[in-house]
Amino acid sequence: MQKISIKKIAVVAAIVLVLGIIVYSKISTANLMKKAVLPGSAESKTVSFEIKPGETVGIVATNLRKQGIISDSDLFVAYASKTETDKKIKAGVYSLNTKMSVKDILEVFVSGARSEIWITIPEGWRIDQIADYLEKQGLFKAQDFIGAAKVGSFSSTPFLSGLSGNTTLEGYLFPDTYKVYADAKPEDVIQEMLDNFGKKVTPAMMDQANQKGFTLHQFITLASIVEKESAHSEDIRKIASVYYNRLEAGMPFQSDATITYITKRPDASPTIEETQIDSPYNTYLHKGLPPGPVGNPGLEAMQATLNPETTDYLFFVSKNGKAYFAKTYEEHLANIAKYLN
């Protein structure tokens, strides 16, 4: 009888223990779930947070705590494990807020909703200028962008066919405003620009360029000069006509924009010495078009290049967005004296 009582007591104790564990587990789980939805901080602050490929949930939790986004890394790990989201976290750069709960943060990480930023590329910028700007926006190193901006990396792009792999993408990175991921690679941004070029520069425009005797590359080269020389002048179609007239007359372009492309100086006015630099891009020394574009032209410059006004002008000077034209060198000197000196 005594043995049976002891067994009964042991069984009852075991049942009570199991029930206690179950009840405690439910209470612990309920407590975990309750804590996981509490705001992280009373202060609202936007923070950029990166998860690198291969990082465990523990590393992510530690980094979140170090950046002040969460205060309890153990809670983060426990909740992620309980909800089985610990294996679903995606690498990327995310825009978080310090007021977000652990639950909110994990939902963002699982969705892969990466942070995005807006970038604006002005008409006429060279590749090196675009690269410097993108580095300042925190995307990647300028040299990485410059190194990636070669035809060889995008050889499947139809309008780049015929160009050698070492040719830069100067002229084809369409100037516009773009929304890109904060963790985008140079190739990602370049592809967006090339896709935009393919949409904006229509087959009809390419045919029109061919009818004028230009390949696409020659057309974009001339448009890039018109873009840089016009500086958004209202006389952009007249400026385009000057270069057509010089081509027909066999005169060198003598474009300051081509010298600036060589020197990479911000000042658009080259020195006498710079106009003597030995380079195939120097249109003071060489007649006709340079080997390639000297910047990335916008749609207005392209349209002006395809539809120049009919004029007899061979010279022009610009001041404050206004161009002054001349048919002879003597008239040109008079304009220089009147408007520039």
N, C-alpha and C positions, 0 to 999 in steps of 0.2 A: 504493500500500500504506500509506503514511504517513497519507494522508487518511482511509482506511477505519479505521485504528486510532484516529485522533482522534475519528471519529464514534462508534465503538464505546465509546470511553472516555466520551464525552459522554452517550451513552444510558445507560450503566451508572451514571454519576454522577447522572443525572436520576432513575433508578429508585431508587437508594440514598437520594437526597434525599426523594423522595416517600414511600418506606417509612419514612424517619426522621421525616418530618412526621406520618405516620399513627401510628407508634409513640408519638411525643411527645404527639400529640393524645389517644391512648388513655390514656397515663400521666397527662396533665393532667386529662382527664375523670374518671379513677379517683380522682385526688387531690382533685378538686373534690367528687365524691360522698362521699368519705371525710370531708372537712372539714365538709360540710353536715350530717352526722348527729352531729357532736360536740356535747356539751352547751355551751350558751352561757356558763354560769358555774357555779362550784362552789357559789355562794350561791343559795339558793332564795328568791325574792321575787316576789310577785304584783304585776303592773303593768297599769294600764288604758291601752290604746293606741287612738287613733282614726285611722282612714283616711278622709279627706274625699273626696267625689265628685270625680273628675277627677285625683287625685294619681297621678303616675307611679311606677313601681317604684323609680326612683332617689330620689324624694322620700321614699317610704316607708322605704327603706333608711337614708337619712340621719337621719330622725326616730327610727328604731329605735336607731341608734347614739347619738344625742343623749340618749335616755332610758335608755341603759345596758342595753338588752335584747340587742343584738348588739355585737360589737367590730369586725367587718369588714363594712362596707357593700358593698365590691366583691364579696366572696364571695356575699353575699345576691343582688346583681343578676345575677352570673354564673350562679348556680344557678337562679334564677328564669327566666333566658333559656334556659338549657340544657334545663330541664324544661318549657319553654313554659307556665309558670304566671304569667309576668309580665303577661299580658293577662287573667288570670282572677281577679285579686285583687278582692274586693268591699269597698265602702266600709262603714264601721260602727265601733262601739266594741267592742273585744275585750279579754278578760281573758287576759293572757299571764304567763308565768313566766320569770325570768331564766335558768333552767336549760334552757329549751327550745332545741333545735337550730334551725338555719336551715330544715331540712326540716320540722320540726314547726310552726314559725311559719307557713310558707307553706301548709301543709295547713289550718291554721285560717283563714287569710285567703281561701283558695279555697272552703272549705266555707261561709263566711259565718256561722259559728257565733258570733254576736255575744254580748257580755257581757249578762247579765241580773241584775237586783237585785230584792229583795223590798221591798215597801212595805206599810205597814199604816195604814189610815184608820179611826180610832175613830168610833163612833156619835155622831151629833150635831154633828160638826164642820161649820163653815160652809165655803163655797168659799174664802174668803180664808185660812182656817186650813189647808186642804188645800194650797193654792198655796204658802204659806210653807214647809210641811213638805217638799213635793216639790222646792222650790228648795234647801233644806238637804241633801236627798239627792243633789244634784248633777245633777238631771235637766234643768231649764230655769228660766227666770226666772218668779217668781210672777205678775207682771203678764201674761206671755204665756198662762199657764194661765187666769187670770181673764178675759182677753179672749176666749179660745176657748170658755169655758164658757157659751155662749149657745145657745138653741134653734135659731136660724137656721142654725148650722153642722151641725146634726144633725136637720134638719126631716123626713128620711125615716123617723125612728124612730117607729113607730106610736103609742106611748103619749104622745108629745109633740104629737100632732096637736091643733089647736085653740088652741095657745099661740102668741103672737106671737114673731117672730124675735128681738126684743130681750130677751125674757124670759130670765133667767139659769136655769141648770140646777140651782139650789139645790133640794135635796130629792131629786134624781134620781141623784146620784153615790153609788151604794150603798157604804156603809162595809164594808170587808172587807180581807183581805190579798191582795195581787196580786203576781204575778211579771211584771215588765216589762223591756223592753230598756233598757239604759243610755243608748242614744241615741234613746229614744222621744220623739216630739213630744207637746205637750199634747193634741192631738186623738186620738192613739193611746191615751193613758191614759184620757181621758174616754170614748172608745168602749168600752173594757173595762168601765168602771164602769156605763155605760148598758146594756150587754149583760147584766151581772150583775143589774141592777135588773129587766130584762125576764124573767130566769129566776126570780128570787126572789119578785117581786110577780106572783102568778099571776092568770089570768083570773077564777078563783073569788074571789080577794080583791077584785079590782076590782068584780065583781058585788055582793059583800057591801057594799062602800062605796057603790055606787049605790043599793042597797036602803035604806041609812041616809040617803039624800038628798044624798050628796056626789058631786061629780065626783072624778076621780082627783086633780086638783090640790088640791082642798079637803081630801080625805082625807090626802094627804101633808103638807099644811100643818098640819093638826091633829096628825098623828103627830109632826111635827118639834117641836111645842110640848110634847107629852107626853114625848118623848125628852129634851128639855133640862130640863124641870121635874122629871122623875123621878130623873135622875142614877143610873140603874140601881137604883132603890129596889124593894124586894120588893112595894111597894104600887102598882106602876105601873098596874094595872087600876082601882084606886080613884081614882088621880090622873086617869086618863082620864075616869072618871065625873063628876068635878067639872066638867070643861069641857063635857061633854054637858048637865049640869044647868044650867050658866050660860047655855049657848046657848038652852035651852028657856025659861029664866026671863027672857031678854032682858038679862042682866047682862054687863058687860064682863069679858073674861078676866082683866085685870090681871096678865098674865104677865110676869114679870121677863125671861124669855127673849126676848120680843119687843123689850124695851128694849135688851138686850145686843146684839141683832142690829143695832139702829140705831147704837149707840155703838161696837161692836166692842171693847169693853173686856173683859179677861179676868175681871174681878170680876162675879159673877152677881147681886150686889145693887145695883140702881140707886139713885141719889140721888133725893130728892124733885124736884129740878130736872129730872133726866133723864126722869122720868115725865110731864113736861109738854112734852116735845119734840113739835113739830108734825110728825107723820109718819103715813102710813096704817098703818104697822106698830105704832104705839103703841096697845096694847090697854088702856091705862089711859084713853085718851081716846075710843077708838072701840070700839063693840060688834061682836061677831061675829068671824069669822076675819080675819086680816090678808090682804093681797093674795097672799102666797105663803109658802112654807116659810121657816123661820128657821134651818135647818140640814139635815143629811142624816140622816134617822132610820134606825135599824136595824130588823130584822125583829121583835124583841120589842116595840118601841114601836108598830109597825104592827099587830101582832096585838092588843095591848092597846087600841088605838084602835078596832079592829073589834069587840072583845069586852070592853067595859068592864063592871065590876061594876055591879049595880043598887044605888044608894045615894041618900040624900037630901043628901049632902055638897055644900056650896058653897064651902068654904074648906079650905085645908091649909097647913101649914108643914113644912119638911123640916130634918132635922139628922142628920148622919152616916149618910146612906142610909136613914133612917127617916122616914116621913111621919105627921103627926098631923092628924086631920081634924075638921071642925066643920060643924054644920048652920046655925048662926047666927053673926052678926058678934061677938056677945058671947062665944060659945064660942071663936071664933077669936082674940080678944084675950087670952083666958085662956091659950090654947095658946102664944101669942107670949111672954107673961109667964113661962110655965112652962118653955118649951123653948129660947127664943132669948135672953132677957134674963138 
